[in-house]
Structure formats: structure tokens, C-alpha cells
Amino acid sequence: MPMDLTQAQALLSDRFEGVRNVVAVRAGAWSTPYFFDARIDGVERELVARFGPHLDDFAKDALASSWGCPDLPVPRAHALLRTGDGFGAVTERMSGGFLEDLDAVGWSRALPRVFAAIDRLRQVRLQTDLPVSVAVDDGVEIAFDTGQLGLTLSWHDWLTSLSDEPGERGGGWSGPLAASPTGDRSFHAGMELLATLSEGMEPPRSFVHCDLLNRNVTVADDGSALRAVFDWGCLFAGDYLYDVAWLEFWAPWHAGLARLDVRAAARAHFEQTDPAMDAFDERMRLCAIHIGLCHLAYNAYVGNPDEIAACDRRMAEYDARRGAPI
């Protein structure tokens, strides 16, 4: 059961000093968040607590908090909590408007800042040690799945590992996808194409955020600066262009972003620092197809046939076998 306001107030008051102004905010897909103020180490702080059943998501937030810098403003993580039948994370609260709400002018200012954040992420060492500054409650046992994170799999093997696992989070989607008006034919064709195109492809690996839209990045009102990059639950080690392809794939859903040529801007930005730039278009295509496949599965899981159809149409644009230019 999601944690309600009364439960959140009680738990936070038991854990932190001077807790006040506990306010419920819009829930995410996998967690229930609350804004609150409290004292930590004698300092008054504006904080956000998120509660949910998936410790791995919160542990990734804690891991990423050690990477914060001006180009990649990750909120500081203060604590990982045990909450009875679930878990919680407490992080710094940072302000700003949401990246996807920018108009075209705002996006033209923000996109170079997003690329700079990706550049910073490319420099992060591929390790999973949490910062020692994060307080971890008794009973919180963190064990990252290195395969799921992409740390022990080839790029080909990670991309093609997408499958329905009914006992896992998000599992049980294959039946609903097959039964949807769109059906699952393009999913299976896409998986075959992905396997063929990724054979022998091994780009430089770095951490990938994998969810830079969906209210996970805040910016200055005019788009001139990033304020915060949070919700690292989809984090994995892969081709950094996955984060670029994410913006390109979802651009038709966001009017401001749709006005920009994300691919051309990315090519110009990264061409001097990427040793595998000769395969830029092929890598972007691989990432986009995988994004589409994942969201056919996700939208089948949540029962959204309209989005299944929309993702299917978008994915088709990356499939040269169906007449779309690449």
C-alpha cells in the first residue's frame, strides 16, 4: 500500500529533527513523494522523501548523488530508509520548471546544457559504491544487479535481454501486448532487427540516465540552466547516445522539442570527443529501436493501447525495412 500523509509525517518525524511542512506531491509510476523541511546536521534543509517497494531505484539515486556538479546537478542524497514493507529515500529538494515543458526557444537554450550533463556522465567511473555521506537504515541491504545495470554484459547482450518476466516488476506484458489492437508482430520483428544490428557493436560504455523527460529534469524558466537531474531508477551502463536517442524518440510528444533537430545538434556537439562517431547513426538507431520496444512492453503492462499504437508508429520510423529513411 502507498504511504499516506499521516504515515509519512510519523516516519519522517521519527527519523529527522524539526520536521514540518510535509506535503504530498504528484506520485510517480513507482513511488510516492512528499516535500518536507527538516534539520540535518544542525542545518535547515528543504527535502523530498520518496517511498515505494523498490530499493534499487532509491539506491541508484544515492549512487548518482555523488556525481553532482554544475553541469550535472544531481540532488544530494541524505538517507535510505526502511519503512516496514518498503523503502524510502530522502534527498535535497531543488526547484525549477520541467524540461519537457519548455517551448522551442527554451529547448534551444536547454539542449546544450543537457548535452553537457551527458558529457559529465560519460566521465563517471563505472562503479557502484554509495557515497559514505548517505545514512543507511538497518535492514537496508543494497545489492545491485550488475547484469541489469549492463556492467557485465556486452552491448548486444544487454539490448537483446528484453523479455517478459511475469514475476518481476513490469512483468506480464506479453499477453496484453499480443491482445492489443496493435498486436505484437512489430515487437518480435523489432527484436530480430535489434539482434541483427547490434551484433559486433560495442560503443564506449558509460552510465545512462534513461529517463531525461517525464518530470525528471528541472531547468531555469528560460531553459538557460539545468537545476536538477533526478530519479535515476532506470540507470544503466551503455552507449551515452541512448540519452540522446531518448530525446529524439520522444520529441513528437513535446511541441517545443519537436521543433529542434536533436540528431544534428548531438552530432555537432559530440563529434570531437566520441571515437566511434563513424557509427553515430547506427548507434542512434539501435537505441531508438530499444526505447520503442521497451515502451511497447511498458504500455501493454499499464494497459494503454493508444500509447502502444503511438510507440509502434514511432518505432517504425527507425525500421528501414518498412520504408522509413534512416
C-alpha positions as CSV (number, residue, x, y, z in Angstrom):
1,M,0.0,0.0,0.0
2,P,1.3,3.5,-0.8
3,M,2.4,5.5,2.3
4,D,-0.2,8.1,3.2
5,L,0.4,11.6,4.6
6,T,-0.1,10.6,8.3
7,Q,2.3,7.7,8.0
8,A,4.9,9.8,6.2
9,Q,4.7,12.6,8.8
10,A,5.2,10.0,11.6
11,L,8.1,8.2,9.9
12,L,10.0,11.4,9.0
13,S,9.4,12.9,12.4
14,D,10.9,9.8,14.0
15,R,13.9,9.9,11.7
16,F,14.7,13.6,11.4
17,E,14.8,16.7,13.7
18,G,12.4,19.6,13.2
19,V,10.2,18.0,10.6
20,R,7.5,20.3,9.3
21,N,5.6,21.3,6.2
22,V,5.1,17.7,5.0
23,V,3.2,18.0,1.7
24,A,2.1,15.2,-0.7
25,V,3.1,15.9,-4.3
26,R,2.3,14.2,-7.6
27,A,3.1,10.5,-7.4
28,G,5.4,8.8,-9.9
29,A,5.0,5.4,-11.5
30,W,6.8,3.5,-8.8
31,S,7.0,5.8,-5.7
32,T,5.0,8.2,-3.5
33,P,6.8,11.5,-2.8
34,Y,6.5,14.1,-0.1
35,F,8.1,17.5,0.3
36,F,9.2,18.5,3.8
37,D,11.6,20.6,5.8
38,A,13.9,19.4,8.5
39,R,17.2,19.8,10.2
40,I,20.1,17.6,9.2
41,D,23.4,18.0,11.0
42,G,22.0,21.2,12.5
43,V,21.3,22.7,9.1
44,E,17.7,23.6,8.0
45,R,17.1,21.9,4.7
46,E,14.4,21.6,2.0
47,L,13.9,17.9,1.3
48,V,11.9,15.4,-0.6
49,A,11.1,11.9,0.6
50,R,10.0,9.1,-1.8
51,F,8.5,5.9,-0.6
52,G,8.0,2.7,-2.5
53,P,8.7,-1.1,-2.7
54,H,11.8,-0.8,-5.0
55,L,15.1,-0.3,-3.0
56,D,17.1,-0.5,-6.2
57,D,15.6,2.8,-7.5
58,F,16.5,4.6,-4.4
59,A,20.0,3.1,-4.2
60,K,20.6,4.4,-7.7
61,D,19.6,7.9,-6.6
62,A,22.1,7.6,-3.8
63,L,24.8,6.4,-6.1
64,A,24.2,9.2,-8.6
65,S,24.2,11.9,-5.8
66,S,28.0,11.6,-5.6
67,W,28.3,12.8,-9.2
68,G,26.7,16.2,-8.7
69,C,28.4,19.2,-10.2
70,P,27.4,22.4,-12.0
71,D,27.0,20.6,-15.3
72,L,25.2,17.6,-13.7
73,P,23.2,18.9,-10.8
74,V,22.1,15.7,-9.0
75,P,20.3,16.3,-5.7
76,R,22.3,15.2,-2.7
77,A,21.0,12.0,-1.1
78,H,20.8,12.1,2.7
79,A,19.3,8.8,3.7
80,L,17.9,5.4,2.6
81,L,15.1,4.2,4.9
82,R,13.4,1.0,5.9
83,T,9.6,1.6,6.1
84,G,8.2,-1.7,7.2
85,D,7.2,-3.4,4.0
86,G,9.0,-1.0,1.8
87,F,11.8,1.6,1.5
88,G,12.3,5.3,1.2
89,A,14.9,7.8,0.1
90,V,15.5,11.4,1.4
91,T,17.2,13.8,-1.0
92,E,17.7,17.5,-1.3
93,R,14.8,19.4,-2.9
94,M,15.7,21.5,-5.9
95,S,13.5,24.0,-7.8
96,G,12.8,24.7,-11.4
97,G,10.4,24.1,-14.2
98,F,10.3,20.7,-16.0
99,L,12.5,20.3,-19.1
100,E,9.7,19.0,-21.3
101,D,7.5,22.0,-20.6
102,L,9.9,24.4,-22.4
103,D,8.9,26.0,-25.7
104,A,11.2,25.7,-28.8
105,V,13.2,28.8,-27.7
106,G,13.7,27.4,-24.2
107,W,14.7,24.0,-25.7
108,S,17.3,25.6,-27.9
109,R,18.9,27.0,-24.8
110,A,18.5,23.8,-22.7
111,L,19.7,21.2,-25.2
112,P,23.4,22.3,-25.0
113,R,23.1,22.1,-21.2
114,V,21.6,18.6,-21.5
115,F,24.5,17.5,-23.7
116,A,26.9,19.0,-21.2
117,A,25.3,16.9,-18.5
118,I,25.6,13.8,-20.7
119,D,29.3,14.7,-21.2
120,R,29.8,14.8,-17.4
121,L,28.0,11.4,-17.1
122,R,30.4,10.0,-19.7
123,Q,33.3,10.8,-17.3
124,V,31.9,8.9,-14.3
125,R,33.7,5.8,-13.3
126,L,31.6,2.6,-13.7
127,Q,31.3,1.5,-10.1
128,T,28.5,1.1,-7.6
129,D,29.9,2.3,-4.3
130,L,27.5,4.6,-2.5
131,P,28.8,7.8,-1.1
132,V,29.7,7.5,2.6
133,S,27.6,10.6,3.4
134,V,24.3,8.7,2.8
135,A,22.8,7.3,6.1
136,V,21.5,3.8,5.5
137,D,19.0,2.3,7.9
138,D,19.5,-1.1,9.4
139,G,17.8,-3.7,7.3
140,V,18.5,-1.9,4.0
141,E,20.7,-4.4,2.1
142,I,21.9,-3.0,-1.2
143,A,23.0,-5.4,-3.9
144,F,22.9,-4.0,-7.4
145,D,22.2,-6.4,-10.3
146,T,25.3,-5.9,-12.4
147,G,23.8,-7.6,-15.3
148,Q,20.7,-5.4,-15.3
149,L,23.0,-2.4,-14.9
150,G,24.9,-3.5,-18.0
151,L,28.2,-3.8,-16.2
152,T,28.8,-7.5,-17.0
153,L,27.0,-7.9,-20.4
154,S,28.1,-6.9,-23.9
155,W,26.0,-4.1,-25.5
156,H,24.4,-6.7,-27.8
157,D,23.5,-9.0,-25.0
158,W,22.1,-6.1,-22.8
159,L,20.0,-4.8,-25.7
160,T,18.6,-8.2,-26.6
161,S,17.9,-9.2,-23.0
162,L,14.5,-7.6,-23.0
163,S,11.9,-10.3,-22.2
164,D,8.7,-10.7,-20.2
165,E,9.4,-11.9,-16.7
166,P,6.0,-12.3,-15.1
167,G,7.4,-12.5,-11.5
168,E,9.4,-9.2,-11.9
169,R,8.4,-5.6,-11.8
170,G,6.6,-4.7,-15.0
171,G,6.3,-8.3,-16.0
172,G,3.2,-10.0,-17.5
173,W,3.1,-7.6,-20.5
174,S,3.4,-10.1,-23.4
175,G,-0.2,-11.3,-23.3
176,P,-1.8,-7.8,-23.2
177,L,0.5,-6.7,-26.0
178,A,-0.5,-9.6,-28.2
179,A,-4.2,-8.9,-27.4
180,S,-4.0,-5.2,-28.1
181,P,-5.3,-3.7,-31.4
182,T,-1.6,-3.2,-32.4
183,G,-0.6,-6.7,-31.6
184,D,2.9,-8.0,-31.0
185,R,4.1,-8.6,-34.6
186,S,6.2,-5.4,-34.7
187,F,7.7,-6.2,-31.3
188,H,9.1,-9.5,-32.4
189,A,10.2,-8.0,-35.7
190,G,11.9,-5.2,-33.8
191,M,13.7,-7.7,-31.5
192,E,15.0,-9.6,-34.6
193,L,16.2,-6.3,-36.1
194,L,17.8,-5.3,-32.9
195,A,19.7,-8.5,-32.6
196,T,21.0,-8.3,-36.2
197,L,22.0,-4.6,-36.0
198,S,23.7,-4.9,-32.6
199,E,25.9,-7.9,-33.5
200,G,29.5,-6.8,-33.0
201,M,28.5,-3.3,-32.0
202,E,30.4,-2.3,-28.8
203,P,30.4,1.5,-28.4
204,P,32.2,3.2,-25.4
205,R,30.2,2.5,-22.3
206,S,29.2,5.0,-19.7
207,F,26.3,5.5,-17.3
208,V,23.0,6.4,-19.0
209,H,20.1,8.2,-17.1
210,C,17.5,6.7,-19.5
211,D,14.6,8.9,-18.4
212,L,15.5,12.6,-19.1
213,L,11.9,13.5,-19.7
214,N,8.9,12.6,-17.5
215,R,9.4,15.4,-14.9
216,N,12.9,14.1,-14.0
217,V,14.9,17.2,-15.0
218,T,14.2,20.7,-13.8
219,V,15.5,23.8,-15.5
220,A,15.6,27.6,-15.3
221,D,12.4,29.2,-16.6
222,D,14.1,30.2,-19.8
223,G,16.0,26.9,-20.3
224,S,19.4,28.5,-19.8
225,A,20.5,26.2,-17.0
226,L,19.7,22.8,-15.5
227,R,18.5,22.9,-11.9
228,A,18.3,19.2,-11.1
229,V,18.6,15.8,-12.7
230,F,16.9,13.2,-10.5
231,D,15.0,9.8,-10.5
232,W,17.9,7.6,-11.6
233,G,15.9,4.4,-11.3
234,C,16.4,3.4,-14.9
235,L,20.2,3.9,-14.7
236,F,22.4,1.5,-16.7
237,A,25.8,1.4,-18.3
238,G,25.5,1.6,-22.1
239,D,26.0,3.9,-25.1
240,Y,25.7,7.5,-24.0
241,L,23.7,8.1,-27.2
242,Y,20.8,6.3,-25.6
243,D,20.1,9.5,-23.7
244,V,20.3,11.5,-26.9
245,A,18.0,9.0,-28.7
246,W,15.6,9.3,-25.8
247,L,15.1,12.9,-26.6
248,E,14.8,12.3,-30.3
249,F,12.4,9.4,-30.0
250,W,10.0,11.3,-27.7
251,A,10.3,14.6,-29.5
252,P,6.9,14.2,-31.3
253,W,5.2,14.1,-27.8
254,H,6.7,17.5,-26.9
255,A,5.9,20.5,-29.1
256,G,8.9,22.6,-28.1
257,L,11.4,19.7,-28.5
258,A,9.8,18.7,-31.8
259,R,10.9,22.0,-33.4
260,L,14.6,21.0,-32.9
261,D,16.9,18.7,-34.9
262,V,18.2,16.7,-31.9
263,R,20.3,14.4,-34.0
264,A,22.1,17.2,-35.9
265,A,22.8,19.1,-32.7
266,A,24.1,16.0,-31.0
267,R,26.4,15.2,-33.9
268,A,27.9,18.6,-33.8
269,H,28.3,18.6,-30.1
270,F,29.9,15.1,-29.6
271,E,31.9,14.6,-32.8
272,Q,35.2,15.8,-31.3
273,T,35.0,13.6,-28.2
274,D,33.4,10.3,-29.5
275,P,35.9,7.8,-31.0
276,A,33.0,5.8,-32.5
277,M,31.4,8.7,-34.3
278,D,31.6,6.9,-37.7
279,A,28.8,4.6,-36.4
280,F,26.7,7.5,-35.0
281,D,23.6,6.9,-37.0
282,E,23.6,3.1,-36.5
283,R,24.1,3.6,-32.7
284,M,21.2,6.1,-32.5
285,R,19.0,3.7,-34.5
286,L,19.8,0.8,-32.1
287,C,19.0,2.9,-29.1
288,A,15.7,4.2,-30.6
289,I,14.5,0.8,-31.5
290,H,15.2,-0.5,-28.0
291,I,13.4,2.5,-26.5
292,G,10.4,1.7,-28.7
293,L,10.4,-2.0,-27.8
294,C,10.6,-1.2,-24.0
295,H,7.6,1.1,-24.3
296,L,5.5,-1.3,-26.3
297,A,6.1,-3.6,-23.3
298,Y,5.5,-0.9,-20.7
299,N,2.3,0.4,-22.2
300,A,1.0,-3.1,-22.5
301,Y,1.8,-3.6,-18.8
302,V,-0.1,-0.5,-17.8
303,G,-3.0,-1.1,-20.3
304,N,-2.6,1.9,-22.6
305,P,-3.5,0.8,-26.1
306,D,-3.3,4.3,-27.6
307,E,0.3,4.7,-26.4
308,I,1.1,1.2,-27.7
309,A,0.0,2.3,-31.1
310,A,1.8,5.6,-30.9
311,C,5.1,3.9,-29.9
312,D,4.7,1.4,-32.7
313,R,4.3,4.1,-35.2
314,R,7.3,6.0,-33.9
315,M,9.5,2.9,-33.8
316,A,8.5,2.1,-37.5
317,E,10.3,5.3,-38.5
318,Y,13.6,3.7,-37.4
319,D,13.0,0.5,-39.3
320,A,14.3,0.8,-42.8
321,R,12.6,-2.4,-43.8
322,R,9.3,-0.5,-43.5
323,G,10.2,2.3,-45.9
324,A,11.4,5.0,-43.4
325,P,14.6,6.8,-44.2
326,I,17.4,6.4,-41.5
